[in-house]
Amino acid sequence: MFDFASGDPIENMVDRLQKEINDAAADVTKLDMILFPIHNHEHYYIYCFYTTNNIVDVIDNRMLPDGVSVEDKY
């Protein structure tokens, strides 16, 4: 199991994603989209990985606060 309490959040996410893909029973290479629900500090959102065109979207019901970048929020 990974310890995600410290370190870079994006690097942690990539490491975890790689683990999930490597350990998956399904063949993820045949999927068009992979969804990852995220719970962070009482906030829920979804990462959407579109495998056919290498795009990542975030579905979130909260607006970005003034002065906060997408990189800082996620």
N, CA, C and O atoms as a MOPAC input file, in Angstrom:
PM7 MOZYME 1SCF
protein

 N      0.84400 1    -1.18800 1     0.00000 1
 C      0.00000 1     0.00000 1     0.00000 1
 C      0.88400 1     1.24300 1     0.00000 1
 O      1.97100 1     1.24100 1     0.57800 1
 N      0.42400 1     2.27400 1    -0.63200 1
 C      1.16900 1     3.52200 1    -0.70600 1
 C      0.86600 1     4.40600 1     0.49400 1
 O     -0.23900 1     4.37500 1     1.03500 1
 N      1.85300 1     5.19300 1     0.90500 1
 C      1.65000 1     6.20600 1     1.93500 1
 C      1.62200 1     7.55600 1     1.23500 1
 O      2.66200 1     8.06900 1     0.82000 1
 N      0.42000 1     8.13400 1     1.10400 1
 C      0.26500 1     9.39600 1     0.39500 1
 C      0.18700 1    10.59600 1     1.32900 1
 O     -0.20100 1    11.68500 1     0.90600 1
 N      0.55200 1    10.41000 1     2.59300 1
 C      0.44100 1    11.50400 1     3.55600 1
 C      1.41800 1    12.62800 1     3.25000 1
 O      1.18000 1    13.77400 1     3.63100 1
 N      2.50000 1    12.32200 1     2.57500 1
 C      3.48000 1    13.35800 1     2.27900 1
 C      3.86000 1    13.27800 1     0.80900 1
 O      3.50800 1    12.32200 1     0.11900 1
 N      4.56800 1    14.27000 1     0.34400 1
 C      5.02500 1    14.27500 1    -1.03700 1
 C      4.13500 1    15.10700 1    -1.93300 1
 O      3.13900 1    15.68600 1    -1.49900 1
 N      4.52100 1    15.14700 1    -3.18700 1
 C      3.81500 1    15.92900 1    -4.19100 1
 C      2.49100 1    15.25800 1    -4.55800 1
 O      2.49300 1    14.08700 1    -4.93800 1
 N      1.36000 1    15.96300 1    -4.45600 1
 C      0.06000 1    15.34900 1    -4.73900 1
 C     -0.06600 1    14.81300 1    -6.16600 1
 O     -0.63700 1    13.74200 1    -6.37300 1
 N      0.45200 1    15.53500 1    -7.13800 1
 C      0.36200 1    15.07900 1    -8.52700 1
 C      1.20400 1    13.82300 1    -8.72400 1
 O      0.76700 1    12.87000 1    -9.37000 1
 N      2.40800 1    13.82600 1    -8.16800 1
 C      3.26500 1    12.64000 1    -8.26300 1
 C      2.61400 1    11.44700 1    -7.57100 1
 O      2.67000 1    10.32500 1    -8.07500 1
 N      1.99600 1    11.69000 1    -6.41500 1
 C      1.28300 1    10.62400 1    -5.70700 1
 C      0.14800 1    10.06600 1    -6.55600 1
 O     -0.05300 1     8.85300 1    -6.61700 1
 N     -0.59900 1    10.96300 1    -7.21500 1
 C     -1.71000 1    10.52600 1    -8.04700 1
 C     -1.20500 1     9.69000 1    -9.21700 1
 O     -1.79000 1     8.65600 1    -9.53900 1
 N     -0.12700 1    10.13000 1    -9.85300 1
 C      0.43100 1     9.39300 1   -10.98400 1
 C      0.91700 1     8.02000 1   -10.53500 1
 O      0.68000 1     7.02400 1   -11.21800 1
 N      1.59700 1     7.96100 1    -9.38600 1
 C      2.06000 1     6.67600 1    -8.84900 1
 C      0.89000 1     5.74400 1    -8.57500 1
 O      0.93400 1     4.56200 1    -8.91500 1
 N     -0.15100 1     6.28100 1    -7.96000 1
 C     -1.31800 1     5.45600 1    -7.64500 1
 C     -2.02800 1     5.00600 1    -8.92500 1
 O     -2.45100 1     3.85500 1    -9.03100 1
 N     -2.15500 1     5.90300 1    -9.88000 1
 C     -2.78000 1     5.55600 1   -11.15400 1
 C     -2.00800 1     4.43200 1   -11.83500 1
 O     -2.60300 1     3.48400 1   -12.34800 1
 N     -0.68400 1     4.54100 1   -11.83900 1
 C      0.13900 1     3.49800 1   -12.45200 1
 C     -0.06200 1     2.16400 1   -11.75000 1
 O     -0.14100 1     1.12400 1   -12.40400 1
 N     -0.14500 1     2.18600 1   -10.42100 1
 C     -0.38400 1     0.95600 1    -9.65700 1
 C     -1.74000 1     0.35900 1   -10.02200 1
 O     -1.84500 1    -0.84700 1   -10.24500 1
 N     -2.77300 1     1.19000 1   -10.08400 1
 C     -4.11100 1     0.69300 1   -10.41100 1
 C     -4.15800 1     0.09900 1   -11.81400 1
 O     -4.80300 1    -0.92600 1   -12.03400 1
 N     -3.48300 1     0.73200 1   -12.75400 1
 C     -3.46300 1     0.22100 1   -14.12400 1
 C     -2.71800 1    -1.10900 1   -14.18400 1
 O     -3.17100 1    -2.04900 1   -14.83800 1
 N     -1.57800 1    -1.18800 1   -13.50600 1
 C     -0.78900 1    -2.42100 1   -13.52200 1
 C     -1.50300 1    -3.57300 1   -12.82900 1
 O     -1.36000 1    -4.72300 1   -13.24400 1
 N     -2.26900 1    -3.28500 1   -11.77800 1
 C     -2.94900 1    -4.31700 1   -10.99800 1
 C     -4.37000 1    -4.61000 1   -11.48300 1
 O     -5.02700 1    -5.50800 1   -10.95600 1
 N     -4.84100 1    -3.87700 1   -12.46200 1
 C     -6.24300 1    -3.99500 1   -12.88500 1
 C     -6.52200 1    -5.35100 1   -13.52400 1
 O     -5.70800 1    -5.88900 1   -14.27500 1
 N     -7.68700 1    -5.88000 1   -13.20500 1
 C     -8.12400 1    -7.13100 1   -13.82600 1
 C     -8.61200 1    -6.87200 1   -15.24800 1
 O     -8.54400 1    -7.76000 1   -16.09800 1
 N     -9.10000 1    -5.67000 1   -15.51100 1
 C     -9.59600 1    -5.30400 1   -16.83800 1
 C     -8.44600 1    -4.77700 1   -17.69300 1
 O     -7.43200 1    -4.31000 1   -17.17500 1
 N     -8.62000 1    -4.85800 1   -18.98200 1
 C     -7.64000 1    -4.31800 1   -19.91700 1
 C     -7.97200 1    -2.85100 1   -20.16600 1
 O     -8.82900 1    -2.53500 1   -20.99100 1
 N     -7.29400 1    -1.95800 1   -19.45300 1
 C     -7.61600 1    -0.52900 1   -19.54600 1
 C     -7.21100 1     0.07200 1   -20.88400 1
 O     -7.63500 1     1.17900 1   -21.21600 1
 N     -6.40200 1    -0.63600 1   -21.65100 1
 C     -6.02400 1    -0.10700 1   -22.96400 1
 C     -7.20200 1    -0.08400 1   -23.92800 1
 O     -7.13200 1     0.56000 1   -24.97400 1
 N     -8.27700 1    -0.77600 1   -23.58800 1
 C     -9.47000 1    -0.80100 1   -24.44300 1
 C    -10.54400 1     0.18400 1   -23.98000 1
 O    -11.63100 1     0.23100 1   -24.55500 1
 N    -10.24900 1     0.95900 1   -22.95700 1
 C    -11.21600 1     1.92600 1   -22.43600 1
 C    -10.99900 1     3.28600 1   -23.07600 1
 O     -9.86500 1     3.67600 1   -23.35200 1
 N    -12.08300 1     4.00500 1   -23.31100 1
 C    -12.00000 1     5.37100 1   -23.83300 1
 C    -11.85600 1     6.39800 1   -22.72300 1
 O    -11.27100 1     7.46300 1   -22.92300 1
 N    -12.39500 1     6.07000 1   -21.54300 1
 C    -12.37000 1     7.01800 1   -20.43300 1
 C    -12.26700 1     6.24600 1   -19.11800 1
 O    -12.88900 1     5.19900 1   -18.93800 1
 N    -11.46200 1     6.79800 1   -18.20500 1
 C    -11.32700 1     6.22700 1   -16.86600 1
 C    -11.65300 1     7.33300 1   -15.87000 1
 O    -11.10500 1     8.43200 1   -15.95600 1
 N    -12.54100 1     7.04500 1   -14.92900 1
 C    -12.96100 1     8.02800 1   -13.92400 1
 C    -12.37300 1     7.66700 1   -12.57000 1
 O    -12.37700 1     6.50400 1   -12.16600 1
 N    -11.86600 1     8.68400 1   -11.87000 1
 C    -11.35500 1     8.50600 1   -10.52500 1
 C    -12.04500 1     9.49500 1    -9.59600 1
 O    -11.79200 1    10.69800 1    -9.67500 1
 N    -12.90500 1     9.00900 1    -8.72700 1
 C    -13.50100 1     9.90900 1    -7.73100 1
 C    -12.45100 1    10.25700 1    -6.67700 1
 O    -11.68800 1     9.39600 1    -6.23900 1
 N    -12.42200 1    11.51600 1    -6.28100 1
 C    -11.44400 1    12.01500 1    -5.31300 1
 C    -12.18400 1    12.62100 1    -4.12700 1
 O    -13.16200 1    13.34800 1    -4.30000 1
 N    -11.71500 1    12.32000 1    -2.93400 1
 C    -12.20900 1    12.95700 1    -1.71000 1
 C    -11.00600 1    13.60200 1    -1.04200 1
 O    -10.05600 1    12.92100 1    -0.65700 1
 N    -11.05600 1    14.92000 1    -0.90900 1
 C     -9.92500 1    15.66400 1    -0.36000 1
 C    -10.44500 1    16.80100 1     0.50700 1
 O    -11.07500 1    17.72900 1     0.00000 1
 N    -10.19000 1    16.74000 1     1.79300 1
 C    -10.59000 1    17.80000 1     2.73200 1
 C    -12.08300 1    18.11500 1     2.62800 1
 O    -12.46500 1    19.27100 1     2.44500 1
 N    -12.92100 1    17.08700 1     2.74600 1
 C    -14.38500 1    17.23400 1     2.68800 1
 C    -14.87400 1    17.79100 1     1.35100 1
 O    -15.95400 1    18.37900 1     1.27900 1
 N    -14.09400 1    17.61000 1     0.31000 1
 C    -14.44300 1    18.07900 1    -1.03000 1
 C    -14.34300 1    16.89100 1    -1.98100 1
 O    -13.36300 1    16.14600 1    -1.95200 1
 N    -15.34600 1    16.71900 1    -2.81100 1
 C    -15.39400 1    15.62100 1    -3.76500 1
 C    -15.32300 1    16.16500 1    -5.18500 1
 O    -15.95600 1    17.17000 1    -5.50700 1
 N    -14.55300 1    15.49700 1    -6.02600 1
 C    -14.50300 1    15.82600 1    -7.44300 1
 C    -14.05900 1    14.58400 1    -8.20100 1
 O    -13.74000 1    13.56700 1    -7.58500 1
 N    -14.03200 1    14.65000 1    -9.52500 1
 C    -13.71700 1    13.48600 1   -10.34600 1
 C    -12.65500 1    13.85700 1   -11.37700 1
 O    -12.77500 1    14.86500 1   -12.07400 1
 N    -11.61700 1    13.03200 1   -11.46400 1
 C    -10.66100 1    13.11700 1   -12.56500 1
 C    -11.17800 1    12.23300 1   -13.68700 1
 O    -11.52100 1    11.07200 1   -13.46200 1
 N    -11.23500 1    12.78000 1   -14.89500 1
 C    -11.65600 1    12.02700 1   -16.08000 1
 C    -10.46200 1    11.94100 1   -17.02700 1
 O    -10.00800 1    12.95300 1   -17.56000 1
 N     -9.96500 1    10.74500 1   -17.22800 1
 C     -8.84900 1    10.51200 1   -18.13900 1
 C     -9.40900 1     9.97000 1   -19.45000 1
 O     -9.94800 1     8.86500 1   -19.49400 1
 N     -9.27500 1    10.75500 1   -20.51400 1
 C     -9.72000 1    10.34200 1   -21.84300 1
 C     -8.51700 1     9.71900 1   -22.55100 1
 O     -7.60600 1    10.42400 1   -22.98500 1
 N     -8.52600 1     8.41100 1   -22.66000 1
 C     -7.35900 1     7.69300 1   -23.15500 1
 C     -7.16800 1     7.81500 1   -24.65900 1
 O     -6.05200 1     7.64500 1   -25.14800 1
 N     -8.21900 1     8.10300 1   -25.39700 1
 C     -8.10400 1     8.17100 1   -26.85200 1
 C     -7.42700 1     9.44500 1   -27.33600 1
 O     -6.85200 1     9.46500 1   -28.42400 1
 N     -7.48800 1    10.51500 1   -26.53600 1
 C     -6.87100 1    11.77100 1   -26.96300 1
 C     -5.96600 1    12.39400 1   -25.89500 1
 O     -5.58300 1    13.55800 1   -26.00900 1
 N     -5.62200 1    11.62000 1   -24.85500 1
 C     -4.68400 1    12.05900 1   -23.81300 1
 C     -5.07900 1    13.37800 1   -23.15700 1
 O     -4.25400 1    14.27900 1   -23.00400 1
 N     -6.34100 1    13.48000 1   -22.77400 1
 C     -6.85200 1    14.66300 1   -22.08400 1
 C     -7.30700 1    14.26000 1   -20.69000 1
 O     -7.86100 1    13.18000 1   -20.48600 1
 N     -7.06100 1    15.15500 1   -19.73100 1
 C     -7.55800 1    14.96800 1   -18.36600 1
 C     -8.47800 1    16.13400 1   -18.05200 1
 O     -8.08800 1    17.29400 1   -18.18000 1
 N     -9.70200 1    15.82400 1   -17.64000 1
 C    -10.66100 1    16.83500 1   -17.19200 1
 C    -10.94100 1    16.61700 1   -15.71900 1
 O    -10.78400 1    15.51400 1   -15.19500 1
 N    -11.35700 1    17.68500 1   -15.06000 1
 C    -11.78600 1    17.59700 1   -13.67000 1
 C    -13.23800 1    18.04400 1   -13.60700 1
 O    -13.57900 1    19.14200 1   -14.04700 1
 N    -14.08600 1    17.18900 1   -13.06000 1
 C    -15.48800 1    17.54700 1   -12.83600 1
 C    -15.60200 1    17.97100 1   -11.38400 1
 O    -15.35400 1    17.18400 1   -10.47100 1
 N    -15.97900 1    19.21800 1   -11.18400 1
 C    -16.02400 1    19.79100 1    -9.84400 1
 C    -17.17200 1    20.78900 1    -9.78300 1
 O    -17.34500 1    21.60000 1   -10.69300 1
 N    -17.95100 1    20.73100 1    -8.71500 1
 C    -19.07600 1    21.65600 1    -8.58700 1
 C    -18.67800 1    22.98100 1    -7.94200 1
 O    -19.48000 1    23.91300 1    -7.90400 1
 N    -17.46400 1    23.07400 1    -7.44000 1
 C    -17.00700 1    24.32200 1    -6.81800 1
 C    -16.24800 1    25.18100 1    -7.81700 1
 O    -15.45300 1    24.68300 1    -8.61400 1
 N    -16.50900 1    26.47300 1    -7.75700 1
 C    -15.77600 1    27.42600 1    -8.58400 1
 C    -14.39500 1    27.64600 1    -7.97500 1
 O    -14.20300 1    27.48300 1    -6.77000 1
 N    -13.44300 1    28.01600 1    -8.81400 1
 C    -12.12300 1    28.37500 1    -8.30600 1
 C    -12.22000 1    29.69800 1    -7.55800 1
 O    -12.74800 1    30.66900 1    -8.10000 1
 N    -11.72000 1    29.75700 1    -6.32300 1
 C    -11.69400 1    31.04200 1    -5.61800 1
 C    -10.75600 1    32.01500 1    -6.33100 1
 O     -9.81800 1    31.59300 1    -7.00700 1
 N    -11.00600 1    33.30300 1    -6.18200 1
 C    -10.13300 1    34.32100 1    -6.76800 1
 C     -8.70800 1    34.11500 1    -6.27900 1
 O     -8.47300 1    33.90700 1    -5.08900 1
 N     -7.76500 1    34.17400 1    -7.20200 1
 C     -6.35400 1    34.06500 1    -6.85200 1
 C     -5.84400 1    32.63700 1    -6.67900 1
 O     -4.67500 1    32.44700 1    -6.34500 1
 N     -6.68900 1    31.63000 1    -6.89600 1
 C     -6.26700 1    30.23300 1    -6.76300 1
 C     -6.21600 1    29.61200 1    -8.15700 1
 O     -7.19700 1    29.65100 1    -8.90000 1
 N     -5.06800 1    29.04100 1    -8.50200 1
 C     -4.92400 1    28.41600 1    -9.81600 1
 C     -5.45400 1    26.98800 1    -9.78800 1
 O     -5.63400 1    26.40100 1    -8.72100 1
 N     -5.69600 1    26.44700 1   -10.95300 1
 C     -6.14100 1    25.05300 1   -11.06300 1
 C     -5.09500 1    24.13200 1   -10.44600 1
 O     -5.43900 1    23.17700 1    -9.74800 1
 N     -3.82000 1    24.41400 1   -10.70100 1
 C     -2.74400 1    23.59000 1   -10.15300 1
 C     -2.73900 1    23.61000 1    -8.62900 1
 O     -2.48500 1    22.58400 1    -7.99900 1
 N     -3.01700 1    24.76700 1    -8.03200 1
 C     -3.03900 1    24.86600 1    -6.56700 1
 C     -4.25600 1    24.17000 1    -5.97300 1
 O     -4.17600 1    23.60100 1    -4.88500 1
 N     -5.37800 1    24.21100 1    -6.67700 1
 C     -6.59500 1    23.60200 1    -6.14600 1
 C     -6.51900 1    22.08600 1    -6.18200 1
 O     -6.95100 1    21.42100 1    -5.24000 1
 N     -5.97600 1    21.53200 1    -7.25700 1
 C     -5.95000 1    20.08200 1    -7.41300 1
 C     -4.55800 1    19.54200 1    -7.24400 1
 O     -4.34900 1    18.33300 1    -7.34300 1

